Amino acid sequence: MANLARIKSHIEQLEPMIAQLEASLKASPNDFAIKLELSSLENQINDLREQLYRENLKREKEIIELRLIGQTANFGSIPLEFVGGITNNLSSAIFTTSKFKKFGGKGGKKRDKIVQDTIDLRLEGIGRGSTIFYLSGRTSPDLFGNSIIQDTLKNTFELLHSQNPNELIDRIGSVGVGSVKYISKFLSELSNDDLDIDLKWHSPDNQEYLWEGRKDNISRIYNSLNQMTISQPVNIVFAGELITISSKGKFEVLTTGNTHLFGQFSNDLLEKMKEFHIGDHCKGIITKTTIYNPLTDKEKIEYNLKMIE
């Protein structure tokens, strides 16, 4: 899968170049040279996205390995109730983050079904000694070649690797606040069952993601998550100039009130966002969620785009 990493790297190099040319074309709409160069780069990036899509189709599924470690797992078997609590909460966290990636804060049974069919989470197998479990989810690339479950797993591992409460609060936004309760329950199950865990995933970039969950960091992350307070999302109507837009789901708007709003948008808005260019005037609705950590007295505000036109 080294080819996939190369394709992603090229796409990331082209995106800011295209954004810069779009801004230049907005300033000089009749400049034929800019139009020609922009058209060439757009053709290149579309071709790369098609390649990325084909490569991820070959991959088919993502495999997550859970190796349970502890006294109750020493003899090659483990009580079924322990396994159910651990795997169910982890799969619920993966599902909830995938739904957040796909639809943002929008809910409903129809959207749940779409996400379920897209990632198709399953217990793939049981390893030697019955203390190693494999969960799988479909890679299911979208038309841009991106995979929701790959993004979900990457962000989940990054959150679990948080070294302090400040890192943790900064990374909650990348998995979505709805996943916090399931990650917390997953950690609680490990602690209550007196189990450690090695959580592993091999990404398509040939990178091994490994989280060594031991009692100290399980307890540290669990305690930090459970002391945080998360507000209910509040809708904010905005109007202003689009400053930044990225296929990775990031945007920035300078409102007519001269306020900068930084945030992210879900995959279902990708096609809509392709209609916009840097410097365009836009209006819409953003949801604002406030996360507060009393241990560090740090407050983090997450903005998610709900609608734009």
C-alpha positions, 0 to 999 in steps of 0.5 A: 500500500505504499502507492496509496501513501504516495497518492495521498501525498500528491493530493495534499501538495496539489490542494493548496496550489489549487486554492491559491490559483482559485484566489488569483482567478477571482482577482483576475477572472480573465487571465487565461494563463491562470485558467489553463494552469488551474484546469491542469491541476484540477485534472491531476487531482481528479485523476489522483482521487480516482487512483486513491479510490481504486487503491482503497477498493482493493483493500476491502476492509480494515482489521482492528486487533484487540489483545486482552492481557491480565489475570482473567486472560492468563489461561487462554480463555476469558469470560464472555461477558468481559468480551461483550462489554469491551468489544461492544463499546469499542465498536459503538465508539467507532460507529459513532465517530464514523457517523460524525465523520459522515453526517456531523451532528445530524441524526436519524435512523436513515443516517444510522442505516447508511453508516452501518451499511458503509462500515459494516462492523463485524467480529472478524475472528478470534486469535490463538488462546481466545484472548485476541479478537479481530474486529473488521470494518469495510474500507468503503472509499467515497468518490474522493477516495477517502475512507470514513473508517480509516479516518475514524481509526486514525483519530481514535488512536490519536485520542488514546495516545493523548499524554495530558488533559490538554491534548485530550480535550483538543482531540475530542473534536476529531472523534465527535463528542458523541463518541466520548461516552463509548470510549469512556465505557470501553476504558471502564470495562477494561478497568473493571475487568482488571484487563490491559489491552494492546489495540492495533491497526495497520493503516493503508500507509503501512503505518502500525497504529498501536495503543498499549492500554495499561492500568495507569493510562487507562485510568488517566484517560478515563478520569480525564474524560469523565471530569469534562463537561460537554455542552449541548450543541447551539446553532449559530447563523453566520454570513461572511467570507470563506477564508479556508476550505479543505477536502479534509473537512476543515474550513474558516469563515470571516463573518461580517462581524469580523469574527473568525470561525474555524471548524470542520464539515462532514463528508455529506457536505463535500459535494456542496463545498466543491461549489465554493472557492476561497473568497466567496461570500457565504451564509449558513448555520454552524453548531457550537459545542463547548468542552470544559476541563475543570482539572486544567480550567481549559475550555475548547469550542468546537464549530461544525458546519451544518448548512452553507449556501 
